[in-house]
Amino acid sequence: MTAPTNPSELFSPFLPSTYNIPEEDDRLDTFLVDNLSIFSDVINDKTIGTFVQSAQNFNGEKWYYANPRVTRNGYQVIVHFPSLPNATTVVLDSDSTPPYPILDVQPEFVITDLYGTASLPPTSTGAGDGDFIKYNNRGDPRIFFDMSDTQITITTTVDLSSYSGFIIIKYLRNGL
């Protein structure tokens, strides 16, 4: 198996388990250069993770539970809001902007982590006026969200219209 260089491609395992290292000097140099670049691509992109809005991305997790013979792959996706709603409710579904980020929710689909962030960076006039919020689906009272298999409902209780935010969704599907 050749390790993929595209972080959105399926990878299992991260790297091949064995290598045949050539003994000839001219082939050894090429082998080392090629394989070290593959290692860095796989380790950097896949261990740290890649987040893309409205696209299913492998996050490198493999889950074995209930039936250890079934491989469940971990995925992650983000929803980005350039500005959050002001004391209103926003519903994300297949027709909204941004759209509901996960396609093809099936019975084996399982959420493993679900959280959000909101940021108000400091202004140029001085430090100390930035605000950074991390919230779970019912965490911070200023903003919360509910998620089902077809929509996400975001509600704010104060004026967060200058904030930008993310909802990060990590989930499992049965292995391919």
N, C-alpha and C positions, 0 to 999 in steps of 0.2 A: 504494500500500500504506500502511496506517495502522500505525504502530508499536504493538505490543500493550503494555498496561499491566500485565498479569499476568506475573510473571517465569517461570512454568512453561509459558507458551505458546511455540510455535515462533517464532523471530525470525530473519529473514534477508532483507535485511541488518539491521544494528542500527537504522538510520534510513533514510528515503527518500533517494535520491541527489539529487533536485531538488525545489525548492519554487517555487511561483508566489506571490510576495509581493504582496499587494494595495497599490494606490497610495492608496486612500481612507483618511483618518486613522481613521475609526471602525472600519473593517474591519482595519486594520493593528494596532491595539491588541489586538483579540481574537485575531488570528493569532499575535502574539508571545507572549501569555500561554499560549495553548493549546499551541503548539509547544515553548516552553521547558519546560513541565511534562512533555510527552512526552519531551523529551531527558533530563531528570533521571531520570525513571522508567526509561528504557531504560539509560542509562549507569550509574546507581547499582546497580540490581538485577542487570543482566546482566553487566557487567564484573567486579564484585566477586563475584557468584555467589550462588546460593541453595541451601542444603543442607537437605533434608528427609529424614527417615527413611522408608524403604520407599516412596519415590515417585520416579519418574523425572523429573529436572529438567535442562533444557538449561543448559549452562554457558557458552555463547557461542562455543565453539570450533568451527571448521570445519576439517576435515582433507582434504587432497587428496594421495593417494599411490597408487602402482601405476597406477591409471587416473584421471588428473586430471579426467575428465568425471563422475566419481562424487563427489557431495558426501557427506561423512560428518560427522554432527553429534556434538558432544561432550555428554556427560551426566555428572551426578555424583549420588551418593547417600551417605548415612551410615548406620551402624549405631551406636546409642548403648547403652552399658551403664551403668546406674546404679551397679552394683558389679561388679567383675571377679571371676572365679573364684579360689579359694584352692588353688593347687597341684593343679589338676584340669584336665581337658579338657572344653571345652564345644563342642557341635556345633550350628551354626545351619542349619536347613533350613526347608522350607515350613511345618512344624508347630511350630517352636520359638518362644520369646519371648525376644528379638525375633526376627522371622522373617528368612529369607534375603531380602535387600533388592531383588534385581533380578528382575523378571518377564520371561518370554519371552526367554530367552537363545537367540539364533539364530546360524547359521554366520558372519554378518558381524560379530558382536559381538567387540570387541577391547578389552582392558584397557589403558589408557594410564598410569594411576598408581594405586597401591594402598599405603596406609600407615595407621598407627594412632597414637593418642595415649592416654596414661593420665595422670591427674592426681590428686594428693593435695594439696589446698589447705592452706596454713598454718592451724594452729589459732589460736584466739583467745588462747592463752597466750603466743604469741611468734612472731616471724618466724624463718625459717630451717629450719622443719620440714616445708615443702612439698616435693613431689617431682613432677617433670613428665617424662614419658618419651615420646619419639617412637620408633616402631619401624616397620620394614618387615616384610614377611611372614616374614623370617628375620633381623631386625636385632638388637634388644636381647635378650640371653639370658634376661631375666626374663619376657618374654612374647613369643609369636610366634603367627602364624596361617598356615594354608594355606587356599587357596580353590579351588574347582572351579566348574563351571557350576550345581551344585545345592546346594552347602553350603560353609560356612566353619567350620573347626575351630580353636579358640583354645586355646592351652596356656600355662599359667604354671608357673614353677619356684619361685617364692617367694610368700609371702602378700601378695597384692595386693587382698584383699577390701574394703579401705576406699577403693580407687581407683575413680574413674569413668573411662570411656574411650569412644573412638570408633574406628571403622574407616571410612576415607574411600575411596571407590571412584570413580575417573573412568574412563569408557569411551566407546567409539564405537559408533554404529550407522550403517548407510547412511542417507543423507538421505531425507526423505519426499517 
